[in-house]
């Protein structure tokens, strides 16, 4: 089994980076082969555009149509093509990121925009079928606020709802089996014990992640 750990944080000594390294080490110990993709260190460009394609259209760029054409012809630029191969080779995808402004950072969002391309990550029957069906996805999220802030009665709103665009709108849309996200609250707080405990818990969880059952994701509904 092969895992791809995608780290989206600009600071190599951050707690988020420590989570990614811990995840990679735990999976290797459990017998997985692992690739750790540090997007910032690798200089990944997050903005999608004509530079994603070897033969962009002459007229206005319609990204979904251009990606579909590039998928059919192998027409992706080398940096995108490299990430596509990484994605296609993994059985388990871990995205490790800080929760900034109620969402993943631009670096990870850009990775989705450029790499989860039409015909590569999804097709004409999203949620049920697609090129990535059978793969698993796990979000590892470092959150600054405390758990109460993100509870049902919290001022920030439910963390499940806030992560829905990722879990349901991205992972499940692409027919991944979605695993329960690993959440670290108060990740940048004063208590180092919180971070140390989280690293131990993540390592322990990943020793048996192959046997985890996926969660059910649902679209958000207006109240």
N, C-alpha and C positions, 0 to 999 in steps of 0.2 A: 504494500500500500504506500502511496506517495502523497505527501502533504505539501501545499504551498502556503507559506506564512507571509502575508503582505503587511509590512510595517509602513504606516503613514504618519510620520512625525519628523519634524526637522532637526530634532536634537538627539544625537546618538546616545547620550547619557541620561535620557529621560526615563521616567518610570514606564512609559508606554514601550520604549525600546527594550526595557528589562522584561516586560511581559512577553514581547515577541521572542526574545532569546530563550526565556524559560519555556515557552511553548515548543520551540524548535528542539530544545534539549530533551524535554519530556517525551516528545513523539519519537525521537531517535532512540531513546532508552526503551520505548515500548515496541521497537522494531520497525518503525516507519522509515522510509527515506524522506528527506525533508529538504526543501529549498526555501531559504529566507530571502525575500525580496525587500530590501530597504529602499523604498522609492526615492526618498530624499537623497540618500548617499549615492544612488545611481543616477541622479540628475533627471529623473523622469519628468517629462513635460506634461502638465495636467490639462492644457486647453486643447480641445478637439478642433480640427480644421483641415484645410487642404493638405497640410503637411503630414497628415495621417496616411495619405494615398500616394502611390507611385504615379498614377495617372488620374489626377483630379479632373472633374468635368470642366468643360470650357465655360459653361454658363454658371448661374448661381448654384452654390453648393446646397443640396438637400442631403443631409448627413445620412439618414437611414437608407436612402436609395443608393448613395455612393458606397456605403458600407456593404450593401447587398451585392453590388457589382464587384467590389474588391474581394469579397469572400469567394465569388464565383471564379475570379481570375487570378487570385493570389496577389492582389494589387495593394497590399499594405506596406507602408514605410517600414524600414528595418526595426525601429524601436517598438512599433506597435506589433509587428509580426513576432518579435521576441516574446513579448508579454502574452500574446495569444497562445504560443506554444506552451509557455508555463501554465497557463490556465487549462489548456486541453490535457496536459499530462497529469494533473493532480486528481486524486480521488477525494481529497479533503482540502477545502479552501478556508484558511483562517485570515480574517482581516482584523488587524490590531491597530486601534486608533484612539485618539482623545475625542471626547464629545464636546465640540466647540460650536457655540451658537446653535445648539439643538440639532446638530447634524455631524456627520463625519467631516473632516477637514477637506479643503479643496483638492489636496493631493490625491486622496482616495476617490473623491467624486470624479476627478478627471480620469483616474484609472478606469473607473466604470464606463465613463463616457467614451473613451477611446478603445478599450479592450473588450468590453461586453458588446461587441458589434453585432449588427444585423446579420444573421446567418452563422455567427460564431457562438454567441451566447443565447440567442433566442431565434425562433422562427415564426411561423404563421399560426401556431397553436400554443401561445404562452400559457404558463402555469401547469399545463398537462403534459406537454411534449417539448422537446428542444434538444440541441446538441449536447447540453450539459446534464441531461437527465441521468440520475443515478449517482451523481456526485453530491457531496455534502458541503455545507457552508456553516461556519461558526464565526460570529462576531465577538471579538474581545474588546471591551470598551472601558476606557478610563474616564470617569465622570467626576467633575469637581465638587458638585453639591452632595448633600447627604441623601440617604435613601428616602427620608420623609418628604423632602422637597419634590421627589419624583413619584410619590405615591398617588393614589386616587384622589386624595384630598390636598395634595401638595400644590404649591403655587405654580410650579413649572409644568404640571400635568403628568399624566401617566408615562413612565418611561417606555412601556410597551407601545403606546400610541406614538411616541416620538421616534421610536425606532422602526415603526411600521413601514415607512418608505424604503428602508433598507431590507428588512426581513421579508416583507410581502411584495413590495414594489420592485425590488431588484433581485434578491436571491430566489424567491419563490416564482417570480415572473419567468425566470430562466430555468425553472423546473428543478432547481436544487432541492435536496432534502435539507431542511433548515433545522439546525440544532439550537437548543436553548442558549441565548447569548450569555457570555460570561461578563458580568458587570462588576466594576470596582467603584463604589461610591467613595467620596472624600479622597479621591486619588491624589490630589495636590494639597491635602490638609497637613497640619503640623505633626500628625502622629505617624511616624515611620512604621509602627507596628501594623497599621492598616495595610500598607503596601507589602510588607514582608509576609503577612498572612495571606494576602491575595496571590502572591507568587507561589506560595506553597499549595494553595487550593487549586490554582490553575494547573500546576504540575501534576498534582494527584488526579485531577479530573481527566487529563489527557492520557493517562496511562491506560484508561479503559474506554476512550472515546469511540472506538470502533464499534462497540456494542450499544451505543446510545440510540434511543428512538428519537426520530425527528418530532418537532412540535408542529402543531397546526397553525398556520397563519391565515388571517382573514382581512378583507378590505375594511377600512374605517368607514363607519356609517355616521351620518349626521344625527345628533341627539334630538 
